[in-house]
């Protein structure tokens, strides 16, 4: 065998070993990868770690937690699996980051976080892990709310580590709804919890009537020029719209996000159409703006129709 052939053979063996090692690393279990991630974040927070990571607090990371959650939603809607996986990883990192900070202060660890959700899922699915039976998803949800209520009662009677728990006499089925949620999601969860115990409309028609009532009250407040009342009645109308979304099984936050995106696309299209005609959109009279809106809307609808035909 010539020297070049020997070198090629050695290089081939090295390459196969590298590929085998890479393959073995890729095949690590979820638990092993999770431990690696936890170790990386601990290293970044160590005295000789990353200055930026060491400066972060629970408070400074709040914005990132919210941003990452919305980026996961955006990636989900994009249909790009690689992007979806990447963004879920970024969100997972936030949980690990917060847990690392808490561990350094002796409050809790990532193991505590995982154990809490593991035990909660087992506890709240007695129809799977216990003897309880549930004939459909509606019964599952009713059982879920009942178990949550029992858990809150237990925490109220035995506060232990649950500082701030309400006395049992003040417990409510709505206690689990966070005030830190965006208003639409808070309203969605409040009405959903109420509906699970039967406090709900019989059909969507009743909610439409309620929206009509709230609209008239808003108009009356507007005519009376009572600004505080206008704000109150507008809030009531928005709450009714959120309730309708919940009744129709539509997430109001996502629906509004899509409407925002639609408006943004059409507005940018109008600006482009104006520039193509040699004018600035902001300088156009209102009538021409409306005409461009109709044009942009028509173009978008044609594209959507063409896409629907292609799928068929």
C-alpha positions as CSV (number, residue, x, y, z in Angstrom):
1,X,0.0,0.0,0.0
2,X,1.5,3.4,-0.9
3,X,2.0,6.2,1.6
4,X,-0.9,8.2,0.1
5,X,-3.2,5.2,0.4
6,X,-2.1,4.7,4.0
7,X,-2.9,8.4,4.7
8,X,-6.3,8.1,3.0
9,X,-7.0,5.0,5.1
10,X,-6.0,6.8,8.3
11,X,-8.0,9.9,7.4
12,X,-11.0,7.7,6.6
13,X,-10.8,6.0,9.9
14,X,-10.5,9.3,11.7
15,X,-13.5,10.7,9.8
16,X,-15.6,7.7,10.7
17,X,-14.7,8.0,14.3
18,X,-15.6,11.7,14.2
19,X,-19.0,10.9,12.6
20,X,-19.6,8.1,15.1
21,X,-18.8,10.5,18.0
22,X,-21.1,13.2,16.5
23,X,-23.8,10.7,16.0
24,X,-23.5,9.4,19.6
25,X,-23.7,13.0,20.8
26,X,-26.8,13.7,18.7
27,X,-28.5,10.6,20.1
28,X,-28.2,11.8,23.7
29,X,-31.5,11.5,25.6
30,X,-33.6,14.6,26.4
31,X,-32.5,14.3,30.0
32,X,-28.9,14.3,29.1
33,X,-29.3,17.3,26.8
34,X,-31.3,19.1,29.6
35,X,-28.5,18.5,32.1
36,X,-26.0,19.9,29.5
37,X,-28.1,23.1,29.2
38,X,-28.4,23.5,33.0
39,X,-24.6,23.1,33.3
40,X,-24.0,25.7,30.5
41,X,-26.2,28.2,32.3
42,X,-24.5,27.5,35.7
43,X,-21.1,28.0,34.0
44,X,-22.3,31.3,32.5
45,X,-23.4,32.5,36.0
46,X,-20.2,31.4,37.7
47,X,-17.7,34.0,39.1
48,X,-15.5,33.6,36.0
49,X,-18.5,33.3,33.6
50,X,-20.2,35.8,31.4
51,X,-20.5,39.4,32.8
52,X,-23.8,39.9,31.1
53,X,-25.3,36.7,32.4
54,X,-24.0,37.4,35.9
55,X,-25.7,40.8,36.0
56,X,-29.2,39.5,35.2
57,X,-32.0,39.3,37.8
58,X,-35.5,37.9,37.7
59,X,-36.7,41.5,37.0
60,X,-34.3,42.2,34.2
61,X,-35.2,39.0,32.4
62,X,-39.0,39.7,32.4
63,X,-39.0,41.3,29.0
64,X,-37.0,38.4,27.4
65,X,-39.5,35.8,28.9
66,X,-42.4,37.6,27.2
67,X,-40.5,38.2,23.9
68,X,-39.5,34.5,23.7
69,X,-43.0,33.3,24.3
70,X,-44.3,35.5,21.4
71,X,-41.5,34.4,19.1
72,X,-42.5,30.8,19.7
73,X,-46.0,31.6,18.6
74,X,-44.7,33.4,15.5
75,X,-42.4,30.4,14.6
76,X,-45.3,28.0,15.1
77,X,-47.4,30.0,12.6
78,X,-44.6,30.2,10.1
79,X,-44.6,26.4,9.5
80,X,-40.8,26.3,9.8
81,X,-40.0,23.4,12.1
82,X,-36.4,24.4,12.5
83,X,-37.3,27.9,13.6
84,X,-40.1,26.5,15.9
85,X,-37.6,24.2,17.6
86,X,-35.0,27.0,17.9
87,X,-37.5,29.4,19.5
88,X,-38.8,26.8,21.9
89,X,-35.2,26.3,23.0
90,X,-34.8,30.0,23.6
91,X,-38.0,29.9,25.8
92,X,-36.7,26.8,27.7
93,X,-33.5,28.7,28.4
94,X,-35.4,31.4,30.2
95,X,-36.9,28.8,32.6
96,X,-33.4,27.4,33.2
97,X,-32.0,30.9,33.7
98,X,-34.6,31.9,36.3
99,X,-34.1,28.6,38.1
100,X,-30.4,29.1,38.2
101,X,-30.8,32.6,39.8
102,X,-33.2,31.1,42.3
103,X,-30.8,28.3,43.2
104,X,-28.0,30.7,43.8
105,X,-30.2,32.4,46.4
106,X,-31.2,29.1,48.0
107,X,-34.9,29.4,47.0
108,X,-35.5,26.5,44.6
109,X,-33.8,24.6,41.8
110,X,-34.7,23.4,38.3
111,X,-35.4,20.0,39.8
112,X,-38.0,21.6,42.1
113,X,-39.6,23.2,39.0
114,X,-39.7,19.9,37.1
115,X,-41.0,17.9,40.1
116,X,-43.8,20.4,40.7
117,X,-45.2,20.2,37.2
118,X,-44.7,16.4,37.0
119,X,-46.6,15.9,40.2
120,X,-49.3,18.4,39.2
121,X,-49.9,16.6,35.8
122,X,-50.2,13.2,37.5
123,X,-52.5,14.6,40.2
124,X,-54.8,16.4,37.8
125,X,-55.2,13.4,35.5
126,X,-56.8,10.9,37.8
127,X,-58.6,9.4,34.8
128,X,-55.2,8.4,33.4
129,X,-53.1,7.7,36.5
130,X,-55.9,6.8,39.0
131,X,-59.3,5.2,39.3
132,X,-61.4,8.2,38.2
133,X,-63.2,8.0,34.8
134,X,-63.9,10.8,32.4
135,X,-66.2,10.2,29.5
136,X,-65.2,13.3,27.5
137,X,-62.9,16.4,27.5
138,X,-65.6,18.5,29.1
139,X,-65.6,16.2,32.1
140,X,-61.8,16.3,32.2
141,X,-61.9,20.1,32.4
142,X,-64.5,20.0,35.2
143,X,-62.4,17.6,37.1
144,X,-59.3,19.7,36.5
145,X,-61.0,22.8,38.0
146,X,-62.3,20.8,40.9
147,X,-58.8,19.5,41.7
148,X,-57.3,23.0,41.3
149,X,-59.9,24.3,43.8
150,X,-59.0,21.5,46.3
151,X,-55.3,22.4,45.9
152,X,-56.0,26.1,46.6
153,X,-58.0,25.2,49.6
154,X,-55.2,22.9,50.9
155,X,-52.6,25.7,50.4
156,X,-54.9,28.2,52.2
157,X,-55.3,25.8,55.2
158,X,-51.6,24.8,55.2
159,X,-49.7,27.9,53.8
160,X,-46.2,26.3,54.4
161,X,-44.1,27.6,51.6
162,X,-47.0,29.2,49.8
163,X,-46.7,32.7,51.2
164,X,-49.5,35.0,50.3
165,X,-52.1,32.3,50.0
166,X,-55.6,33.5,50.8
167,X,-57.6,32.1,53.8
168,X,-59.9,29.2,52.8
169,X,-62.9,31.4,53.4
170,X,-61.7,33.9,50.7
171,X,-60.7,31.3,48.1
172,X,-62.3,31.7,44.6
173,X,-62.4,29.7,41.5
174,X,-60.8,32.7,39.7
175,X,-57.7,32.8,42.0
176,X,-55.6,31.0,39.4
177,X,-55.9,33.8,36.9
178,X,-52.7,36.0,36.9
179,X,-53.2,39.7,36.9
180,X,-49.9,40.0,35.0
181,X,-51.5,38.6,31.8
182,X,-52.3,40.8,28.9
183,X,-55.9,42.1,29.4
184,X,-57.4,40.0,26.6
185,X,-55.9,36.8,28.0
186,X,-56.9,37.7,31.5
187,X,-60.5,38.2,30.3
188,X,-60.3,35.0,28.3
189,X,-59.2,32.9,31.3
190,X,-61.7,34.6,33.7
191,X,-64.7,33.8,31.5
192,X,-63.3,30.3,30.7
193,X,-63.1,29.4,34.4
194,X,-66.6,30.8,35.1
195,X,-68.0,28.8,32.1
196,X,-66.5,25.5,33.4
197,X,-68.9,25.5,36.4
198,X,-71.9,26.4,34.2
199,X,-71.8,30.3,34.4
200,X,-72.0,30.8,30.7
201,X,-74.2,31.9,27.8
202,X,-76.5,29.3,26.2
203,X,-75.5,30.5,22.7
204,X,-73.5,33.1,20.9
205,X,-76.7,35.1,20.2
206,X,-76.8,36.2,23.9
207,X,-73.3,37.5,23.7
208,X,-74.1,39.5,20.5
209,X,-77.0,41.0,22.3
210,X,-74.7,41.9,25.2
211,X,-72.3,43.5,22.8
212,X,-75.2,45.6,21.4
213,X,-76.1,46.7,24.9
214,X,-72.6,47.7,25.7
215,X,-72.2,49.5,22.4
216,X,-75.3,51.6,23.2
217,X,-74.0,52.4,26.7
218,X,-70.7,53.5,25.2
219,X,-72.5,55.7,22.7
220,X,-74.5,57.3,25.5
221,X,-71.4,58.0,27.6
222,X,-69.7,59.4,24.5
223,X,-72.7,61.7,23.9
224,X,-72.6,62.8,27.5
225,X,-68.8,63.5,27.1
226,X,-68.1,61.6,30.3
227,X,-64.5,60.4,29.7
228,X,-64.3,58.1,32.7
229,X,-67.6,56.5,31.8
230,X,-66.4,56.2,28.2
231,X,-63.4,54.2,29.4
232,X,-65.5,52.0,31.6
233,X,-68.1,51.2,28.9
234,X,-65.4,50.6,26.3
235,X,-63.8,48.1,28.7
236,X,-67.2,46.4,29.1
237,X,-67.5,46.1,25.3
238,X,-64.0,44.7,24.9
239,X,-64.7,42.2,27.7
240,X,-67.9,41.1,25.9
241,X,-65.9,40.6,22.6
242,X,-63.3,38.5,24.5
243,X,-66.1,36.5,26.0
244,X,-67.5,35.9,22.5
245,X,-64.0,34.7,21.3
246,X,-63.8,32.3,24.2
247,X,-67.3,31.0,23.4
248,X,-66.3,30.5,19.8
249,X,-63.1,28.7,20.8
250,X,-60.9,31.4,19.4
251,X,-57.9,32.8,21.3
252,X,-58.5,36.6,21.3
253,X,-54.9,37.5,21.7
254,X,-53.9,35.4,18.6
255,X,-56.9,36.6,16.7
256,X,-56.0,40.3,17.4
257,X,-52.3,39.6,16.6
258,X,-53.4,38.3,13.1
259,X,-55.6,41.3,12.6
260,X,-52.7,43.6,13.5
261,X,-50.5,41.8,11.0
262,X,-53.2,42.1,8.3
263,X,-53.5,45.8,8.9
264,X,-49.7,46.2,8.8
265,X,-49.4,44.3,5.5
266,X,-52.2,46.4,3.9
267,X,-50.8,49.7,5.2
268,X,-47.3,48.9,3.8
269,X,-48.9,47.9,0.5
270,X,-50.7,51.3,0.3
271,X,-47.4,53.1,1.0
272,X,-45.7,51.1,-1.8
273,X,-48.6,51.8,-4.2
274,X,-48.3,55.5,-3.5
275,X,-44.5,55.5,-4.0
276,X,-45.0,53.7,-7.3
277,X,-47.2,56.6,-8.5
278,X,-44.5,59.1,-7.4
279,X,-46.2,60.3,-4.3
280,X,-45.9,60.0,-0.5
281,X,-48.8,58.2,1.1
282,X,-49.0,60.7,4.0
283,X,-49.6,63.6,1.6
284,X,-52.6,62.0,-0.1
285,X,-56.2,63.1,0.5
286,X,-58.4,60.8,2.6
287,X,-60.4,59.7,-0.4
288,X,-57.3,58.4,-2.2
289,X,-56.1,56.7,0.9
290,X,-59.4,54.8,1.1
291,X,-59.1,53.9,-2.6
292,X,-55.5,52.5,-2.1
293,X,-56.8,50.5,0.9
294,X,-59.4,48.9,-1.2
295,X,-56.7,48.2,-3.9
296,X,-54.3,46.7,-1.3
297,X,-57.2,44.6,0.2
298,X,-58.2,43.3,-3.2
299,X,-54.6,42.3,-4.1
300,X,-54.3,40.4,-0.9
301,X,-57.6,38.6,-1.3
302,X,-56.5,37.6,-4.9
303,X,-53.3,36.1,-3.6
304,X,-55.2,34.2,-0.8
305,X,-57.7,32.9,-3.4
306,X,-54.9,31.8,-5.7
307,X,-53.2,30.0,-2.8
308,X,-56.4,28.2,-1.9
309,X,-56.8,27.0,-5.4
310,X,-53.2,25.8,-5.6
311,X,-53.7,23.7,-2.4
312,X,-56.8,22.0,-3.9
